[in-house]
Amino acid sequence: MTIEPMQAVVGVILILGVAFLVNRKLRFRKVRMQIPDLLKAGAVIVDVRSRGEFASGARKGSINIPLDELARNVKKLDPGKPIVLCCASGARSAAAERMLRQQGFTQVVNAGSWAAIPA
């Protein structure tokens, strides 16, 4: 039995996709386990979803700074406090993490989905 080149490419893509999803799930799980300690240390949970998304449901105690408004509202955040970022899936909070790190914030974590953050 021989494997056609296209089958090999599809197989590699599937393997890489599964590896990506497993890595992402494990990374977010690790961050979520740190959240209680971060909150005890004074962390702020920043939800970077749109105002409408935030209004439809959010983690208690979080503040909403939509990703497209983060750059002009960065002064509202204390660079000396841990910041836990969340959104719907983790993509926008990853972009927010990069942005804040470029602004000199060092205690920033991407928690992924707001719904998965422990209460």
A tleap script that builds the chain and sets N, CA, C and O, in Angstrom:
source leaprc.protein.ff14SB
mol = sequence {
  NMET THR ILE GLU PRO MET GLN ALA VAL VAL
  GLY VAL ILE LEU ILE LEU GLY VAL ALA PHE
  LEU VAL ASN ARG LYS LEU ARG PHE ARG LYS
  VAL ARG MET GLN ILE PRO ASP LEU LEU LYS
  ALA GLY ALA VAL ILE VAL ASP VAL ARG SER
  ARG GLY GLU PHE ALA SER GLY ALA ARG LYS
  GLY SER ILE ASN ILE PRO LEU ASP GLU LEU
  ALA ARG ASN VAL LYS LYS LEU ASP PRO GLY
  LYS PRO ILE VAL LEU CYS CYS ALA SER GLY
  ALA ARG SER ALA ALA ALA GLU ARG MET LEU
  ARG GLN GLN GLY PHE THR GLN VAL VAL ASN
  ALA GLY SER TRP ALA ALA ILE PRO CALA
}
set mol.1.N position { 0.848 -1.184 0.000 }
set mol.1.CA position { 0.000 0.000 0.000 }
set mol.1.C position { 0.889 1.241 0.000 }
set mol.1.O position { 1.797 1.363 0.823 }
set mol.2.N position { 0.629 2.135 -0.903 }
set mol.2.CA position { 1.402 3.375 -0.979 }
set mol.2.C position { 0.515 4.545 -0.591 }
set mol.2.O position { -0.699 4.544 -0.799 }
set mol.3.N position { 1.164 5.526 -0.029 }
set mol.3.CA position { 0.451 6.739 0.369 }
set mol.3.C position { 0.697 7.793 -0.707 }
set mol.3.O position { 1.836 8.091 -1.065 }
set mol.4.N position { -0.378 8.335 -1.199 }
set mol.4.CA position { -0.291 9.393 -2.191 }
set mol.4.C position { 0.229 10.666 -1.516 }
set mol.4.O position { -0.020 10.875 -0.329 }
set mol.5.N position { 0.946 11.515 -2.253 }
set mol.5.CA position { 1.473 12.751 -1.648 }
set mol.5.C position { 0.388 13.604 -0.991 }
set mol.5.O position { 0.623 14.180 0.071 }
set mol.6.N position { -0.784 13.695 -1.596 }
set mol.6.CA position { -1.857 14.519 -1.025 }
set mol.6.C position { -2.335 13.927 0.297 }
set mol.6.O position { -2.638 14.665 1.235 }
set mol.7.N position { -2.403 12.599 0.376 }
set mol.7.CA position { -2.805 11.955 1.628 }
set mol.7.C position { -1.784 12.247 2.726 }
set mol.7.O position { -2.149 12.472 3.880 }
set mol.8.N position { -0.522 12.241 2.362 }
set mol.8.CA position { 0.534 12.527 3.334 }
set mol.8.C position { 0.407 13.959 3.846 }
set mol.8.O position { 0.545 14.208 5.044 }
set mol.9.N position { 0.147 14.889 2.950 }
set mol.9.CA position { -0.001 16.294 3.339 }
set mol.9.C position { -1.200 16.459 4.268 }
set mol.9.O position { -1.108 17.146 5.286 }
set mol.10.N position { -2.311 15.838 3.926 }
set mol.10.CA position { -3.506 15.925 4.759 }
set mol.10.C position { -3.231 15.313 6.132 }
set mol.10.O position { -3.651 15.862 7.151 }
set mol.11.N position { -2.545 14.206 6.161 }
set mol.11.CA position { -2.204 13.559 7.430 }
set mol.11.C position { -1.344 14.445 8.308 }
set mol.11.O position { -1.590 14.556 9.509 }
set mol.12.N position { -0.341 15.076 7.725 }
set mol.12.CA position { 0.538 15.972 8.481 }
set mol.12.C position { -0.257 17.170 9.011 }
set mol.12.O position { -0.079 17.582 10.158 }
set mol.13.N position { -1.120 17.713 8.184 }
set mol.13.CA position { -1.936 18.863 8.606 }
set mol.13.C position { -2.842 18.464 9.773 }
set mol.13.O position { -2.989 19.230 10.726 }
set mol.14.N position { -3.444 17.291 9.712 }
set mol.14.CA position { -4.304 16.829 10.801 }
set mol.14.C position { -3.506 16.646 12.092 }
set mol.14.O position { -3.960 17.045 13.165 }
set mol.15.N position { -2.344 16.054 11.994 }
set mol.15.CA position { -1.504 15.832 13.175 }
set mol.15.C position { -1.093 17.174 13.791 }
set mol.15.O position { -1.153 17.345 15.009 }
set mol.16.N position { -0.680 18.112 12.956 }
set mol.16.CA position { -0.287 19.424 13.463 }
set mol.16.C position { -1.472 20.153 14.100 }
set mol.16.O position { -1.318 20.825 15.120 }
set mol.17.N position { -2.643 20.019 13.498 }
set mol.17.CA position { -3.831 20.654 14.056 }
set mol.17.C position { -4.188 20.102 15.423 }
set mol.17.O position { -4.506 20.859 16.340 }
set mol.18.N position { -4.136 18.798 15.562 }
set mol.18.CA position { -4.426 18.170 16.851 }
set mol.18.C position { -3.379 18.590 17.881 }
set mol.18.O position { -3.720 18.908 19.020 }
set mol.19.N position { -2.105 18.591 17.483 }
set mol.19.CA position { -1.036 18.997 18.406 }
set mol.19.C position { -1.241 20.442 18.862 }
set mol.19.O position { -1.043 20.754 20.036 }
set mol.20.N position { -1.633 21.320 17.948 }
set mol.20.CA position { -1.889 22.712 18.289 }
set mol.20.C position { -3.006 22.823 19.318 }
set mol.20.O position { -2.873 23.543 20.308 }
set mol.21.N position { -4.107 22.113 19.088 }
set mol.21.CA position { -5.257 22.198 19.997 }
set mol.21.C position { -4.936 21.632 21.373 }
set mol.21.O position { -5.358 22.189 22.385 }
set mol.22.N position { -4.199 20.540 21.419 }
set mol.22.CA position { -3.817 19.957 22.709 }
set mol.22.C position { -2.903 20.918 23.459 }
set mol.22.O position { -3.088 21.144 24.655 }
set mol.23.N position { -1.915 21.487 22.763 }
set mol.23.CA position { -0.999 22.436 23.386 }
set mol.23.C position { -1.755 23.639 23.939 }
set mol.23.O position { -1.496 24.083 25.058 }
set mol.24.N position { -2.676 24.157 23.162 }
set mol.24.CA position { -3.463 25.322 23.583 }
set mol.24.C position { -4.285 25.003 24.824 }
set mol.24.O position { -4.322 25.793 25.767 }
set mol.25.N position { -4.946 23.845 24.826 }
set mol.25.CA position { -5.769 23.456 25.971 }
set mol.25.C position { -4.915 23.318 27.230 }
set mol.25.O position { -5.309 23.783 28.300 }
set mol.26.N position { -3.761 22.689 27.112 }
set mol.26.CA position { -2.885 22.507 28.269 }
set mol.26.C position { -2.335 23.840 28.769 }
set mol.26.O position { -2.221 24.054 29.976 }
set mol.27.N position { -1.992 24.742 27.838 }
set mol.27.CA position { -1.461 26.059 28.227 }
set mol.27.C position { -2.515 26.857 28.983 }
set mol.27.O position { -2.216 27.443 30.024 }
set mol.28.N position { -3.749 26.887 28.471 }
set mol.28.CA position { -4.808 27.628 29.150 }
set mol.28.C position { -5.130 26.994 30.504 }
set mol.28.O position { -5.427 27.709 31.461 }
set mol.29.N position { -5.077 25.674 30.595 }
set mol.29.CA position { -5.338 25.005 31.876 }
set mol.29.C position { -4.306 25.436 32.904 }
set mol.29.O position { -4.647 25.711 34.055 }
set mol.30.N position { -3.049 25.494 32.495 }
set mol.30.CA position { -1.973 25.907 33.411 }
set mol.30.C position { -2.214 27.337 33.908 }
set mol.30.O position { -2.071 27.619 35.098 }
set mol.31.N position { -2.578 28.228 32.997 }
set mol.31.CA position { -2.841 29.620 33.380 }
set mol.31.C position { -4.025 29.689 34.326 }
set mol.31.O position { -3.978 30.406 35.326 }
set mol.32.N position { -5.097 28.947 34.022 }
set mol.32.CA position { -6.290 28.991 34.875 }
set mol.32.C position { -6.000 28.504 36.288 }
set mol.32.O position { -6.622 28.969 37.243 }
set mol.33.N position { -5.071 27.581 36.429 }
set mol.33.CA position { -4.706 27.098 37.758 }
set mol.33.C position { -3.975 28.187 38.552 }
set mol.33.O position { -3.978 28.162 39.783 }
set mol.34.N position { -3.356 29.132 37.861 }
set mol.34.CA position { -2.626 30.222 38.507 }
set mol.34.C position { -3.538 31.374 38.910 }
set mol.34.O position { -3.156 32.198 39.741 }
set mol.35.N position { -4.727 31.446 38.342 }
set mol.35.CA position { -5.597 32.606 38.528 }
set mol.35.C position { -5.931 32.885 39.992 }
set mol.35.O position { -5.859 34.046 40.395 }
set mol.36.N position { -6.290 31.896 40.816 }
set mol.36.CA position { -6.576 32.233 42.226 }
set mol.36.C position { -5.405 32.936 42.913 }
set mol.36.O position { -5.612 33.892 43.661 }
set mol.37.N position { -4.185 32.474 42.666 }
set mol.37.CA position { -3.013 33.123 43.265 }
set mol.37.C position { -2.801 34.518 42.689 }
set mol.37.O position { -2.429 35.441 43.414 }
set mol.38.N position { -3.037 34.673 41.394 }
set mol.38.CA position { -2.889 35.988 40.771 }
set mol.38.C position { -3.906 36.970 41.354 }
set mol.38.O position { -3.580 38.129 41.607 }
set mol.39.N position { -5.135 36.503 41.566 }
set mol.39.CA position { -6.166 37.371 42.145 }
set mol.39.C position { -5.812 37.768 43.575 }
set mol.39.O position { -6.040 38.909 43.979 }
set mol.40.N position { -5.261 36.836 44.337 }
set mol.40.CA position { -4.813 37.165 45.693 }
set mol.40.C position { -3.709 38.215 45.670 }
set mol.40.O position { -3.566 39.000 46.608 }
set mol.41.N position { -2.926 38.222 44.587 }
set mol.41.CA position { -1.840 39.190 44.434 }
set mol.41.C position { -2.338 40.515 43.851 }
set mol.41.O position { -1.539 41.402 43.554 }
set mol.42.N position { -3.669 40.649 43.687 }
set mol.42.CA position { -4.231 41.909 43.209 }
set mol.42.C position { -4.447 41.979 41.711 }
set mol.42.O position { -4.593 43.071 41.162 }
set mol.43.N position { -4.471 40.845 41.042 }
set mol.43.CA position { -4.654 40.840 39.580 }
set mol.43.C position { -5.985 41.450 39.180 }
set mol.43.O position { -6.964 41.409 39.924 }
set mol.44.N position { -5.989 42.012 37.990 }
set mol.44.CA position { -7.182 42.566 37.373 }
set mol.44.C position { -7.523 41.670 36.186 }
set mol.44.O position { -6.651 41.351 35.377 }
set mol.45.N position { -8.783 41.266 36.079 }
set mol.45.CA position { -9.222 40.493 34.919 }
set mol.45.C position { -9.768 41.467 33.893 }
set mol.45.O position { -10.730 42.191 34.152 }
set mol.46.N position { -9.140 41.475 32.723 }
set mol.46.CA position { -9.540 42.379 31.644 }
set mol.46.C position { -10.119 41.543 30.511 }
set mol.46.O position { -9.430 40.711 29.919 }
set mol.47.N position { -11.377 41.772 30.223 }
set mol.47.CA position { -12.084 41.087 29.143 }
set mol.47.C position { -12.005 41.986 27.910 }
set mol.47.O position { -12.502 43.112 27.935 }
set mol.48.N position { -11.391 41.505 26.841 }
set mol.48.CA position { -11.163 42.347 25.662 }
set mol.48.C position { -12.199 42.117 24.560 }
set mol.48.O position { -11.988 42.511 23.413 }
set mol.49.N position { -13.322 41.477 24.912 }
set mol.49.CA position { -14.401 41.320 23.936 }
set mol.49.C position { -15.097 42.658 23.720 }
set mol.49.O position { -14.850 43.619 24.448 }
set mol.50.N position { -15.957 42.714 22.728 }
set mol.50.CA position { -16.720 43.938 22.453 }
set mol.50.C position { -17.656 44.224 23.619 }
set mol.50.O position { -17.929 43.353 24.445 }
set mol.51.N position { -18.138 45.453 23.673 }
set mol.51.CA position { -19.065 45.842 24.742 }
set mol.51.C position { -20.335 44.975 24.719 }
set mol.51.O position { -20.849 44.583 25.766 }
set mol.52.N position { -20.821 44.688 23.525 }
set mol.52.CA position { -22.020 43.856 23.391 }
set mol.52.C position { -21.797 42.441 23.905 }
set mol.52.O position { -22.651 41.886 24.597 }
set mol.53.N position { -20.654 41.859 23.570 }
set mol.53.CA position { -20.337 40.518 24.060 }
set mol.53.C position { -20.230 40.519 25.582 }
set mol.53.O position { -20.747 39.628 26.256 }
set mol.54.N position { -19.555 41.528 26.106 }
set mol.54.CA position { -19.373 41.638 27.559 }
set mol.54.C position { -20.724 41.776 28.257 }
set mol.54.O position { -20.956 41.162 29.298 }
set mol.55.N position { -21.610 42.580 27.683 }
set mol.55.CA position { -22.931 42.802 28.281 }
set mol.55.C position { -23.771 41.531 28.293 }
set mol.55.O position { -24.650 41.379 29.142 }
set mol.56.N position { -23.511 40.619 27.362 }
set mol.56.CA position { -24.305 39.392 27.300 }
set mol.56.C position { -23.841 38.338 28.309 }
set mol.56.O position { -24.501 37.315 28.488 }
set mol.57.N position { -22.718 38.588 28.959 }
set mol.57.CA position { -22.221 37.665 29.969 }
set mol.57.C position { -20.740 37.876 30.188 }
set mol.57.O position { -19.975 38.007 29.232 }
set mol.58.N position { -20.335 37.909 31.454 }
set mol.58.CA position { -18.925 38.143 31.774 }
set mol.58.C position { -18.606 37.551 33.138 }
set mol.58.O position { -19.503 37.294 33.941 }
set mol.59.N position { -17.344 37.342 33.387 }
set mol.59.CA position { -16.913 36.837 34.690 }
set mol.59.C position { -17.067 37.956 35.711 }
set mol.59.O position { -16.673 39.095 35.462 }
set mol.60.N position { -17.638 37.626 36.848 }
set mol.60.CA position { -17.852 38.613 37.900 }
set mol.60.C position { -16.508 39.231 38.296 }
set mol.60.O position { -15.522 38.522 38.497 }
set mol.61.N position { -16.487 40.551 38.404 }
set mol.61.CA position { -15.284 41.260 38.815 }
set mol.61.C position { -14.360 41.661 37.683 }
set mol.61.O position { -13.366 42.351 37.909 }
set mol.62.N position { -14.674 41.238 36.469 }
set mol.62.CA position { -13.803 41.610 35.350 }
set mol.62.C position { -14.180 42.999 34.836 }
set mol.62.O position { -15.299 43.473 35.035 }
set mol.63.N position { -13.220 43.632 34.174 }
set mol.63.CA position { -13.503 44.921 33.533 }
set mol.63.C position { -13.429 44.720 32.030 }
set mol.63.O position { -12.724 43.832 31.550 }
set mol.64.N position { -14.141 45.528 31.303 }
set mol.64.CA position { -14.196 45.408 29.855 }
set mol.64.C position { -13.429 46.543 29.195 }
set mol.64.O position { -13.788 47.713 29.326 }
set mol.65.N position { -12.374 46.182 28.490 }
set mol.65.CA position { -11.677 47.120 27.612 }
set mol.65.C position { -11.551 46.403 26.277 }
set mol.65.O position { -10.641 45.594 26.099 }
set mol.66.N position { -12.455 46.686 25.326 }
set mol.66.CA position { -12.397 45.999 24.041 }
set mol.66.C position { -11.016 46.129 23.390 }
set mol.66.O position { -10.349 47.155 23.525 }
set mol.67.N position { -10.605 45.089 22.691 }
set mol.67.CA position { -9.273 45.059 22.091 }
set mol.67.C position { -9.002 46.297 21.249 }
set mol.67.O position { -7.906 46.854 21.304 }
set mol.68.N position { -9.988 46.734 20.472 }
set mol.68.CA position { -9.759 47.890 19.604 }
set mol.68.C position { -9.663 49.207 20.379 }
set mol.68.O position { -9.359 50.244 19.790 }
set mol.69.N position { -9.921 49.178 21.701 }
set mol.69.CA position { -9.796 50.374 22.532 }
set mol.69.C position { -8.637 50.269 23.526 }
set mol.69.O position { -8.366 51.213 24.268 }
set mol.70.N position { -7.959 49.132 23.540 }
set mol.70.CA position { -6.941 48.881 24.553 }
set mol.70.C position { -5.777 49.867 24.462 }
set mol.70.O position { -5.324 50.380 25.485 }
set mol.71.N position { -5.299 50.133 23.277 }
set mol.71.CA position { -4.133 51.017 23.127 }
set mol.71.C position { -4.388 52.398 23.734 }
set mol.71.O position { -3.500 52.965 24.371 }
set mol.72.N position { -5.587 52.941 23.545 }
set mol.72.CA position { -5.848 54.270 24.085 }
set mol.72.C position { -6.323 54.250 25.537 }
set mol.72.O position { -6.500 55.306 26.144 }
set mol.73.N position { -6.532 53.056 26.098 }
set mol.73.CA position { -6.956 52.943 27.500 }
set mol.73.C position { -5.924 52.239 28.372 }
set mol.73.O position { -6.219 51.877 29.511 }
set mol.74.N position { -4.731 52.045 27.852 }
set mol.74.CA position { -3.700 51.321 28.593 }
set mol.74.C position { -3.345 52.018 29.903 }
set mol.74.O position { -2.911 51.360 30.850 }
set mol.75.N position { -3.520 53.314 29.973 }
set mol.75.CA position { -3.216 54.075 31.195 }
set mol.75.C position { -4.148 53.705 32.350 }
set mol.75.O position { -3.833 53.977 33.508 }
set mol.76.N position { -5.296 53.085 32.044 }
set mol.76.CA position { -6.223 52.659 33.097 }
set mol.76.C position { -5.705 51.441 33.852 }
set mol.76.O position { -6.235 51.087 34.905 }
set mol.77.N position { -4.664 50.799 33.311 }
set mol.77.CA position { -4.122 49.587 33.919 }
set mol.77.C position { -2.831 49.889 34.662 }
set mol.77.O position { -2.029 50.714 34.223 }
set mol.78.N position { -2.640 49.228 35.770 }
set mol.78.CA position { -1.443 49.399 36.591 }
set mol.78.C position { -0.392 48.374 36.161 }
set mol.78.O position { -0.598 47.172 36.329 }
set mol.79.N position { 0.730 48.835 35.607 }
set mol.79.CA position { 1.758 47.880 35.163 }
set mol.79.C position { 2.401 47.102 36.313 }
set mol.79.O position { 3.117 46.130 36.075 }
set mol.80.N position { 2.157 47.512 37.528 }
set mol.80.CA position { 2.703 46.822 38.688 }
set mol.80.C position { 1.825 45.684 39.195 }
set mol.80.O position { 2.236 44.928 40.076 }
set mol.81.N position { 0.608 45.555 38.640 }
set mol.81.CA position { -0.317 44.506 39.058 }
set mol.81.C position { -0.409 43.429 37.979 }
set mol.81.O position { -0.277 43.719 36.790 }
set mol.82.N position { -0.635 42.187 38.402 }
set mol.82.CA position { -0.866 41.139 37.394 }
set mol.82.C position { -2.151 41.425 36.622 }
set mol.82.O position { -3.130 41.921 37.180 }
set mol.83.N position { -2.129 41.106 35.342 }
set mol.83.CA position { -3.297 41.293 34.490 }
set mol.83.C position { -3.635 39.953 33.849 }
set mol.83.O position { -2.792 39.315 33.220 }
set mol.84.N position { -4.888 39.542 34.024 }
set mol.84.CA position { -5.398 38.313 33.425 }
set mol.84.C position { -6.314 38.732 32.287 }
set mol.84.O position { -7.325 39.398 32.511 }
set mol.85.N position { -5.964 38.345 31.073 }
set mol.85.CA position { -6.735 38.725 29.892 }
set mol.85.C position { -7.632 37.582 29.455 }
set mol.85.O position { -7.256 36.413 29.548 }
set mol.86.N position { -8.829 37.928 28.973 }
set mol.86.CA position { -9.730 36.914 28.444 }
set mol.86.C position { -10.558 37.509 27.316 }
set mol.86.O position { -10.639 38.727 27.152 }
set mol.87.N position { -11.165 36.628 26.550 }
set mol.87.CA position { -12.071 37.032 25.472 }
set mol.87.C position { -13.027 35.859 25.235 }
set mol.87.O position { -13.414 35.190 26.193 }
set mol.88.N position { -13.407 35.599 24.013 }
set mol.88.CA position { -14.303 34.478 23.734 }
set mol.88.C position { -13.537 33.174 23.553 }
set mol.88.O position { -13.978 32.120 24.011 }
set mol.89.N position { -12.387 33.248 22.882 }
set mol.89.CA position { -11.652 32.016 22.573 }
set mol.89.C position { -10.189 32.033 22.977 }
set mol.89.O position { -9.571 30.978 23.119 }
set mol.90.N position { -9.637 33.204 23.161 }
set mol.90.CA position { -8.215 33.327 23.476 }
set mol.90.C position { -7.427 34.051 22.402 }
set mol.90.O position { -6.277 34.424 22.631 }
set mol.91.N position { -8.017 34.255 21.240 }
set mol.91.CA position { -7.306 34.921 20.142 }
set mol.91.C position { -7.121 36.418 20.408 }
set mol.91.O position { -6.011 36.938 20.297 }
set mol.92.N position { -8.196 37.099 20.756 }
set mol.92.CA position { -8.079 38.536 21.020 }
set mol.92.C position { -7.261 38.800 22.278 }
set mol.92.O position { -6.505 39.769 22.335 }
set mol.93.N position { -7.411 37.936 23.294 }
set mol.93.CA position { -6.618 38.141 24.500 }
set mol.93.C position { -5.134 37.876 24.230 }
set mol.93.O position { -4.280 38.451 24.904 }
set mol.94.N position { -4.812 37.024 23.264 }
set mol.94.CA position { -3.408 36.820 22.873 }
set mol.94.C position { -2.861 38.091 22.232 }
set mol.94.O position { -1.726 38.488 22.497 }
set mol.95.N position { -3.674 38.729 21.386 }
set mol.95.CA position { -3.250 39.993 20.771 }
set mol.95.C position { -3.091 41.072 21.838 }
set mol.95.O position { -2.158 41.872 21.778 }
set mol.96.N position { -3.997 41.097 22.810 }
set mol.96.CA position { -3.908 42.072 23.901 }
set mol.96.C position { -2.662 41.829 24.744 }
set mol.96.O position { -2.012 42.778 25.183 }
set mol.97.N position { -2.328 40.571 24.971 }
set mol.97.CA position { -1.121 40.247 25.740 }
set mol.97.C position { 0.122 40.786 25.029 }
set mol.97.O position { 0.982 41.403 25.658 }
set mol.98.N position { 0.212 40.554 23.728 }
set mol.98.CA position { 1.359 41.076 22.960 }
set mol.98.C position { 1.422 42.595 23.058 }
set mol.98.O position { 2.497 43.164 23.247 }
set mol.99.N position { 0.277 43.249 22.930 }
set mol.99.CA position { 0.222 44.706 22.975 }
set mol.99.C position { 0.700 45.228 24.333 }
set mol.99.O position { 1.505 46.157 24.396 }
set mol.100.N position { 0.205 44.634 25.406 }
set mol.100.CA position { 0.586 45.103 26.745 }
set mol.100.C position { 2.061 44.833 27.026 }
set mol.100.O position { 2.731 45.660 27.644 }
set mol.101.N position { 2.566 43.707 26.590 }
set mol.101.CA position { 3.996 43.417 26.785 }
set mol.101.C position { 4.859 44.435 26.030 }
set mol.101.O position { 5.913 44.841 26.518 }
set mol.102.N position { 4.412 44.840 24.849 }
set mol.102.CA position { 5.140 45.864 24.091 }
set mol.102.C position { 5.110 47.206 24.815 }
set mol.102.O position { 5.994 48.040 24.618 }
set mol.103.N position { 4.096 47.415 25.651 }
set mol.103.CA position { 3.972 48.650 26.424 }
set mol.103.C position { 4.725 48.572 27.754 }
set mol.103.O position { 4.698 49.521 28.537 }
set mol.104.N position { 5.397 47.441 28.012 }
set mol.104.CA position { 6.199 47.306 29.216 }
set mol.104.C position { 5.562 46.532 30.357 }
set mol.104.O position { 6.171 46.393 31.418 }
set mol.105.N position { 4.356 46.028 30.166 }
set mol.105.CA position { 3.713 45.212 31.192 }
set mol.105.C position { 4.407 43.848 31.215 }
set mol.105.O position { 4.646 43.245 30.169 }
set mol.106.N position { 4.725 43.375 32.414 }
set mol.106.CA position { 5.436 42.100 32.518 }
set mol.106.C position { 4.595 40.995 33.147 }
set mol.106.O position { 4.855 39.815 32.911 }
set mol.107.N position { 3.602 41.355 33.936 }
set mol.107.CA position { 2.760 40.373 34.624 }
set mol.107.C position { 1.421 40.231 33.898 }
set mol.107.O position { 0.376 40.627 34.414 }
set mol.108.N position { 1.471 39.666 32.708 }
set mol.108.CA position { 0.286 39.542 31.866 }
set mol.108.C position { 0.127 38.084 31.457 }
set mol.108.O position { 1.080 37.455 30.998 }
set mol.109.N position { -1.089 37.547 31.626 }
set mol.109.CA position { -1.361 36.182 31.180 }
set mol.109.C position { -2.635 36.147 30.350 }
set mol.109.O position { -3.572 36.909 30.589 }
set mol.110.N position { -2.654 35.256 29.379 }
set mol.110.CA position { -3.817 35.038 28.532 }
set mol.110.C position { -4.560 33.820 29.069 }
set mol.110.O position { -4.059 32.698 28.994 }
set mol.111.N position { -5.753 34.043 29.610 }
set mol.111.CA position { -6.534 32.950 30.189 }
set mol.111.C position { -7.472 32.308 29.183 }
set mol.111.O position { -8.162 31.345 29.517 }
set mol.112.N position { -7.516 32.820 27.955 }
set mol.112.CA position { -8.413 32.240 26.958 }
set mol.112.C position { -9.841 32.715 27.150 }
set mol.112.O position { -10.092 33.904 27.344 }
set mol.113.N position { -10.769 31.779 27.094 }
set mol.113.CA position { -12.190 32.115 27.184 }
set mol.113.C position { -12.586 32.612 28.571 }
set mol.113.O position { -12.188 32.034 29.583 }
set mol.114.N position { -13.360 33.671 28.610 }
set mol.114.CA position { -13.834 34.233 29.877 }
set mol.114.C position { -14.670 33.205 30.638 }
set mol.114.O position { -14.654 33.174 31.869 }
set mol.115.N position { -15.396 32.370 29.907 }
set mol.115.CA position { -16.291 31.411 30.545 }
set mol.115.C position { -15.539 30.316 31.298 }
set mol.115.O position { -16.120 29.652 32.157 }
set mol.116.N position { -14.282 30.121 30.997 }
set mol.116.CA position { -13.517 29.055 31.636 }
set mol.116.C position { -12.699 29.546 32.837 }
set mol.116.O position { -12.025 28.755 33.497 }
set mol.117.N position { -12.761 30.836 33.113 }
set mol.117.CA position { -12.010 31.371 34.259 }
set mol.117.C position { -12.745 30.989 35.544 }
set mol.117.O position { -13.945 31.234 35.668 }
set mol.118.N position { -12.036 30.393 36.492 }
set mol.118.CA position { -12.701 29.998 37.739 }
set mol.118.C position { -13.278 31.208 38.477 }
set mol.118.O position { -12.663 32.273 38.530 }
set mol.119.N position { -14.463 31.022 39.039 }
set mol.119.CA position { -15.128 32.112 39.769 }
set mol.119.C position { -14.469 32.381 41.099 }
set mol.119.O position { -14.905 33.265 41.836 }
savepdb mol mol.pdb
quit
